[in-house]
């Protein structure tokens, strides 16, 4: 029987709870990390690249505990979901006022799990209005360098499960969406550093990342992406750079969160922009 707990597309059942309680009872000294791995193996809950979804599973377990269905073993190490703010790194903020041709060549590096990741995290924490939050699930981070100095940052992650105008634009069924959602990458962060003033830089970088990201995603996660999407806060921005880079405005969000039960807007309206990475993206995403 289904319970009122759902996380990342998985709906908890009484059978799930029974299995979790059985594993905890049989392994009284089990860690939460080991428990999540055992559950992922039992459920065959894996990413598209074959890796266990143990981080997502741990969040799922916390939801079940919060709802009162289970009691998890005591933590043996600090929770991986409680993260310190990124270390602040000082950067050369000398103004860059130049034409696009004068700051080339540009280097765009994927920096997740590299020594440059701390630089990315610090830049976002200091200079992006949303500040830094640790992504969950598949995600990549990129830094753009000019003359070995960072000038911009990108982040892409797993796509949100439900976006009405996006789903209508693709035309996929609920089954196809569930099966193929991992083939979309969501642009969560795009930052041009505030001391960089280069006309047309934003749209140029969006065009560059659209060519580079699918290769990095395939290399790291062992599956392709066929479509990019992002939200643009309409109270702050107009999305001009996305339009100039040939992204398509798909519509607007409702202004309600994914767990909303009031049917009333409770956050700013976002414009939804999309970018097909191949001509037959609909056929590939609609496949059941």
C-alpha positions in Angstrom: 0.0 0.0 0.0 1.3 3.5 -0.9 2.0 5.9 1.9 2.0 9.7 1.9 5.8 10.0 1.4 7.2 10.7 -2.0 10.8 11.7 -2.9 12.4 12.1 -6.4 9.7 10.1 -8.0 9.6 7.2 -5.6 6.5 6.7 -3.5 6.9 4.9 -0.2 4.9 1.7 0.4 4.2 -0.4 3.5 6.5 -3.0 1.9 9.3 -0.5 1.8 8.9 0.3 5.4 8.8 -3.3 6.4 12.0 -4.0 4.5 13.8 -1.0 6.1 12.7 -2.1 9.6 13.8 -5.7 8.9 17.3 -4.5 7.8 17.7 -2.3 10.9 16.5 -5.1 13.2 18.9 -7.7 11.5 21.8 -5.2 11.6 21.5 -3.2 14.9 24.9 -1.5 14.3 24.3 -0.6 10.7 25.2 3.0 9.6 22.7 5.1 7.7 25.1 5.1 4.8 25.3 1.3 4.7 21.5 1.1 5.1 20.9 3.3 2.1 23.3 1.2 0.0 21.6 -2.0 1.0 18.2 -0.5 0.1 19.4 0.8 -3.3 20.7 -2.7 -4.1 17.5 -4.3 -3.0 15.4 -1.9 -5.0 17.9 -1.7 -7.9 17.7 2.1 -7.4 20.4 3.3 -9.7 21.5 6.3 -11.7 21.6 6.1 -15.5 25.4 5.5 -15.2 24.8 2.5 -13.0 25.8 4.1 -9.7 23.6 3.6 -6.6 21.3 6.5 -5.7 22.5 6.3 -2.1 22.4 10.1 -1.4 18.9 10.3 -2.7 18.0 7.2 -0.7 19.3 8.8 2.5 17.0 11.8 1.9 14.1 9.4 1.3 14.9 7.7 4.6 14.8 11.0 6.4 11.4 11.8 4.9 10.1 8.5 6.2 11.5 9.1 9.7 10.0 12.7 9.7 6.7 11.1 8.8 6.9 8.7 11.8 7.1 5.5 9.8 10.6 4.4 10.8 13.4 5.3 13.3 16.8 5.4 11.8 20.0 4.3 13.5 21.9 7.1 15.3 24.3 9.1 13.1 27.9 7.9 13.3 29.3 10.8 11.3 27.9 14.3 10.6 25.0 14.4 8.1 26.3 14.9 4.5 23.3 17.2 4.0 24.5 19.7 6.5 27.2 21.5 4.6 29.4 24.4 5.6 29.3 27.6 3.5 32.1 27.6 0.9 35.4 29.1 1.9 35.8 32.7 0.8 38.6 33.1 -1.7 39.9 36.5 -2.7 39.8 37.3 -6.4 41.3 40.0 -8.6 38.3 42.2 -9.2 40.1 44.6 -11.6 37.4 45.8 -14.1 37.4 44.1 -17.4 36.0 46.4 -20.0 36.7 45.0 -23.4 35.2 43.6 -26.6 34.5 39.9 -26.9 37.3 39.4 -29.4 39.8 41.0 -27.0 39.2 38.5 -24.1 39.5 35.4 -26.3 40.6 32.7 -26.3 38.2 31.5 -23.5 38.6 28.3 -21.6 35.5 26.5 -20.2 36.4 23.9 -17.6 34.2 21.3 -15.9 35.3 21.6 -12.3 33.2 19.3 -10.3 35.5 17.0 -8.2 38.6 18.9 -9.3 40.8 21.4 -7.4 38.9 24.2 -9.1 35.6 23.3 -7.5 36.4 25.4 -4.4 36.9 28.4 -6.7 33.5 27.8 -8.3 31.7 27.4 -4.9 33.3 30.6 -3.6 32.4 32.6 -6.7 28.8 31.6 -6.5 28.6 32.2 -2.7 30.1 35.7 -3.0 28.6 37.0 -6.3 25.4 35.2 -7.2 22.2 36.5 -5.6 21.0 33.0 -4.8 24.3 32.1 -3.0 25.7 28.6 -3.0 23.7 25.5 -2.3 24.9 21.9 -2.7 23.2 20.2 -5.7 21.7 16.7 -5.3 21.7 14.1 -8.1 23.6 14.5 -11.4 25.2 17.9 -11.7 28.2 19.6 -13.3 29.9 22.9 -12.6 31.9 25.0 -15.2 34.1 28.0 -14.9 35.0 30.2 -17.8 38.5 31.6 -17.8 40.1 34.4 -19.8 43.8 34.8 -19.5 43.7 32.3 -16.6 41.2 34.5 -14.7 37.6 33.4 -13.9 35.0 35.5 -15.6 31.9 33.4 -15.5 30.3 30.3 -14.0 27.7 27.7 -15.1 25.9 24.9 -13.2 23.6 22.3 -14.6 21.8 19.6 -12.7 19.0 17.0 -13.0 15.8 18.5 -14.4 12.6 19.2 -12.2 10.1 16.4 -12.6 7.1 18.6 -13.5 7.0 21.8 -15.5 3.7 22.2 -17.3 4.8 24.4 -20.2 7.9 22.3 -20.7 6.0 19.0 -20.7 3.5 20.4 -23.2 6.3 21.7 -25.5 7.9 18.2 -25.5 4.6 16.4 -25.8 5.6 13.4 -23.8 3.4 11.1 -21.8 3.8 10.6 -18.0 5.5 7.3 -18.7 8.0 8.8 -21.2 8.7 11.7 -18.8 9.5 9.4 -16.0 11.7 7.2 -18.2 13.5 10.0 -20.0 13.7 13.0 -17.6 17.4 12.3 -17.0 18.0 13.2 -20.6 17.3 16.9 -19.8 19.8 19.1 -18.0 18.6 22.1 -16.0 20.8 25.3 -15.9 20.6 26.2 -12.2 23.3 28.8 -12.2 24.7 31.3 -14.7 27.0 34.0 -13.3 29.1 36.6 -15.1 31.3 38.2 -12.5 30.2 41.7 -11.7 33.5 43.3 -12.7 33.3 41.8 -16.2 31.7 44.2 -18.8 31.9 42.6 -22.2 29.1 43.1 -24.7 27.4 40.0 -26.0 29.4 37.8 -23.6 26.4 36.2 -22.0 24.7 34.9 -25.2 28.1 33.8 -26.6 28.8 31.7 -23.5 25.3 30.2 -23.6 26.1 29.1 -27.2 29.4 27.7 -26.1 28.1 25.7 -23.1 25.3 24.2 -25.3 28.0 22.5 -27.4 30.3 21.5 -24.5 27.9 20.3 -21.9 26.5 17.2 -23.7 30.1 15.9 -24.1 30.9 16.4 -20.5 27.6 14.9 -19.4 28.1 11.8 -21.5 31.7 11.4 -20.3 30.8 11.7 -16.6 27.3 10.2 -16.4 27.5 7.8 -19.4 24.3 9.0 -20.9 23.3 11.8 -23.3 21.2 14.9 -22.8 19.0 16.1 -25.6 17.4 19.3 -24.1 18.5 22.1 -21.8 16.1 24.2 -19.7 16.3 27.0 -17.1 14.1 29.3 -15.0 14.5 33.1 -15.3 13.1 35.2 -12.4 10.8 37.7 -14.2 11.0 40.1 -11.2 14.8 40.4 -11.8 15.6 39.6 -15.4 14.1 39.6 -18.9 16.0 36.6 -20.3 17.5 38.7 -23.1 20.7 36.7 -23.3 18.8 33.4 -23.6 16.8 34.8 -26.4 19.9 36.1 -28.1 21.4 32.6 -27.9 18.3 31.1 -29.6 16.7 29.6 -26.5 12.9 29.3 -26.6 10.6 30.8 -24.1 8.2 28.0 -23.2 5.9 29.8 -20.8 5.9 30.6 -17.1 5.7 28.8 -13.9 2.6 29.0 -11.6 4.6 30.5 -8.7 3.8 27.5 -6.5 6.3 25.1 -5.1 6.3 21.4 -5.9 4.7 20.5 -2.5 2.1 23.3 -2.7 -1.4 22.4 -1.4 -3.0 25.9 -1.5 -3.1 26.4 -5.2 -2.0 30.0 -4.6 1.3 31.6 -5.8 3.8 31.7 -3.0 7.0 32.7 -4.8 8.1 34.7 -7.8 6.9 33.8 -11.3 9.7 32.2 -13.4 9.9 32.3 -17.2 10.8 28.8 -18.5 13.4 28.7 -21.3 14.4 25.7 -23.3 17.1 24.7 -25.8 16.9 21.6 -28.0 20.3 20.0 -28.5 19.2 18.0 -31.6 16.6 18.1 -34.3 14.8 14.9 -33.2 14.7 15.8 -29.5 11.0 15.2 -29.3 11.2 11.7 -30.7 14.0 10.8 -28.4 12.2 12.2 -25.3 8.8 10.8 -26.2 10.2 7.3 -26.5 8.5 4.8 -24.1 
